[in-house]
């Protein structure tokens, strides 16, 4: 696996008390609702799950997003994965 310093890609994730999440290296917000965010980042797709999630701040020119709410999990989704994000309808129609 390539190291960020060698590829020029850089991403930082700061989580404070599971209630405020700041992420750099964000390219775009692919989808979001109050329970799940799917972000395309310089290091791959990042899935954020939780409750009462909402965007506090978004600046795609600088590659920054700040999310507030109760964070349950963070995880990268493999590029070859069939399922980037289930979302509400995906969960409803399994």
N, C-alpha and C positions, 0 to 999 in steps of 0.2 A: 504494500500500500504506500502510495506516495505521501511524503510529508508536506504539510502546508508551506513550509519555507521553500521547498524545491519547486512547487507548482505555482507559487505566487498567490495562492488562495489563502484567505484568512477569515476566520469566523470566531466571534466571541459570544458566549452565552452566559448571562448573569441572572441567577434566580434568587430572589430575596424572600425568604419565609414562605415559599410556595405561592406567593400572592402577586409578585411583580416579576416579569420576565423581560429582559432586554437582550436583543439579538442583533448582531452586526453581520454583514456579509449577505444580507437578504437581497435577492434579485427581484422576486415578485411574491405576492400573496396569491396562491393558487385557489384556495377556498377557505371559508371560515364560517363558523356559527358560534353559539354560546358554549358549545361543548368541545369543539375541535377546530384547529387551524392546520392548514397544510401550506408550508412556506417553501418556495424554491430558494435555496441558498447556494453560495459558492462551493459548499461541501456536499451538496445533494439535497434531496427533499427532506424536510424536517416536519414531523407530525407532533403537534402539541395537543394534549387532551386534558380536559378539566371541566370545571363548572363555572358558570357566569363569566366566561372569557369575553373580553372586548379589547379593541385596539385603543390604547392610550395615546400613542404617537406613531406616526408612519412617515418615513422619509426615504423613498426608494432611490433618490439621487445619491444619498449618502449610504444607502443599504442598511437602514436602521428601522427596527420595529420594536415597540414597547407594548406588551400585553399585560392586562390586569385581570385578576380573577383567581380562582383556586386551581392550581396546576396539579394534575394527577400524574402525567407522564410526558416524557420527551423521547422521541426516537426517530432515527433516520430510516427512510424507506429506500430499499435497493432500487436502482434504475430498472432492473429486469423484472421487478415485481409486477404482477398483473394488477394489483390493487393498490393504488397510491393512497387513497383515503376512502373509507366507506361512506362517510357523511351520513346525514339523516336518512335519505332515501335508500342508500345501500344497506343500512342496518335494518330498515323496515322491510325490504324485499330481498332477504338473504337467498 
